[in-house]
Amino acid sequence: MVNRQSYLTSAQREAHFKVLRAIHANPSLSQRELSRQLGISLGKANYCVQALLRQGLIKTRQYKNDSNKLAFRYIVTPRGVDEKLRLTLAFLKEKQQEYDLLRSEIQQLEQETLQK
């Protein structure tokens, strides 16, 4: 099976990672709560959830919530846990590279200001 994550942009991978991470931490999150928590639009939250469902990284279960309405509970599948780990490592590597570049740029700017 082809890894669909490899076709995503860095921003899309990051959004999927954050959604997967939030769902893993709180399976009862609604998409509206998810969008608020992550600072993304409701449409983007829905898009990410649907993509994760299609890929088999999460699945849903219906239940009745307190206000007697049907709600969903998200369950991260074993494949989803593996993908979350892979995305976590890739995210850490990417952020470390960004940090290293920024640190280098800061050092260069400090040297330039000391020379003047």
C-alpha positions as CSV (number, residue, x, y, z in Angstrom):
1,M,0.0,0.0,0.0
2,V,1.3,3.5,-0.9
3,N,1.9,5.8,2.0
4,R,-0.4,8.8,1.2
5,Q,1.5,10.9,3.7
6,S,4.4,11.1,1.3
7,Y,2.2,13.0,-1.1
8,L,1.3,15.7,1.4
9,T,3.0,19.1,1.8
10,S,4.9,19.8,5.0
11,A,2.0,22.0,6.2
12,Q,-0.5,19.2,5.5
13,R,1.6,16.6,7.3
14,E,1.9,19.0,10.3
15,A,-1.9,19.5,10.3
16,H,-2.5,15.7,10.2
17,F,0.1,15.2,12.9
18,K,-1.5,17.8,15.2
19,V,-5.0,16.4,14.6
20,L,-3.9,12.8,15.2
21,R,-2.1,13.9,18.3
22,A,-5.1,15.8,19.7
23,I,-7.4,12.9,18.9
24,H,-5.1,10.4,20.6
25,A,-5.0,12.6,23.7
26,N,-8.8,13.2,23.7
27,P,-10.9,10.8,21.6
28,S,-14.1,12.6,22.5
29,L,-13.2,15.9,20.9
30,S,-15.7,17.2,18.4
31,Q,-14.4,18.6,15.2
32,R,-15.5,22.1,16.4
33,E,-13.5,21.6,19.6
34,L,-10.6,20.2,17.6
35,S,-10.6,23.3,15.3
36,R,-10.6,25.7,18.3
37,Q,-7.9,23.8,20.1
38,L,-5.6,23.7,17.1
39,G,-6.4,27.2,15.8
40,I,-7.6,25.9,12.4
41,S,-10.9,26.3,10.5
42,L,-13.7,23.8,11.1
43,G,-13.4,22.9,7.4
44,K,-9.7,22.1,7.7
45,A,-10.4,20.0,10.8
46,N,-13.1,18.1,9.0
47,Y,-10.8,17.6,6.0
48,C,-8.0,16.2,8.2
49,V,-10.3,13.9,10.1
50,Q,-11.8,12.6,6.9
51,A,-8.3,12.0,5.4
52,L,-7.2,10.1,8.6
53,L,-10.3,8.0,8.4
54,R,-9.7,7.2,4.7
55,Q,-6.2,6.2,5.5
56,G,-7.3,3.9,8.3
57,L,-5.3,5.8,10.9
58,I,-8.4,6.5,13.0
59,K,-11.9,5.1,13.2
60,T,-15.1,6.4,14.8
61,R,-17.7,5.1,17.2
62,Q,-21.1,6.7,17.8
63,Y,-22.4,7.3,21.3
64,K,-25.1,9.4,22.9
65,N,-23.7,12.5,24.6
66,D,-25.1,14.3,27.6
67,S,-27.6,16.4,25.5
68,N,-29.1,13.2,24.1
69,K,-27.5,13.7,20.6
70,L,-25.4,11.3,18.7
71,A,-21.7,12.1,18.9
72,F,-18.6,10.5,17.7
73,R,-15.6,9.2,19.6
74,Y,-12.4,8.8,17.6
75,I,-10.1,5.8,18.0
76,V,-6.5,5.9,16.9
77,T,-5.9,2.5,15.2
78,P,-2.6,0.6,15.7
79,R,-1.6,1.8,12.2
80,G,-2.5,5.3,13.4
81,V,-0.2,5.0,16.5
82,D,2.7,3.9,14.2
83,E,2.0,6.8,11.9
84,K,1.8,9.2,14.8
85,L,5.2,8.1,15.9
86,R,6.6,8.4,12.4
87,L,5.1,11.9,12.1
88,T,6.4,12.9,15.5
89,L,10.0,12.0,14.6
90,A,9.7,13.8,11.3
91,F,8.2,16.8,13.0
92,L,11.0,16.9,15.6
93,K,13.6,16.6,12.9
94,E,12.1,19.4,10.9
95,K,11.8,21.7,13.9
96,Q,15.3,20.9,15.0
97,Q,16.6,21.9,11.5
98,E,14.6,25.2,11.7
99,Y,16.0,25.9,15.2
100,D,19.6,25.2,14.0
101,L,19.1,27.6,11.0
102,L,17.6,30.3,13.2
103,R,20.3,29.9,15.9
104,S,23.0,30.3,13.1
105,E,21.3,33.4,11.7
106,I,21.1,34.9,15.2
107,Q,24.8,34.3,15.8
108,Q,25.6,35.8,12.5
109,L,23.5,38.9,13.2
110,E,25.1,39.2,16.7
111,Q,28.6,39.1,15.1
112,E,27.7,41.7,12.5
113,T,26.4,44.1,15.2
114,L,29.5,43.6,17.4
115,Q,31.8,44.5,14.4
116,K,30.1,47.9,13.9
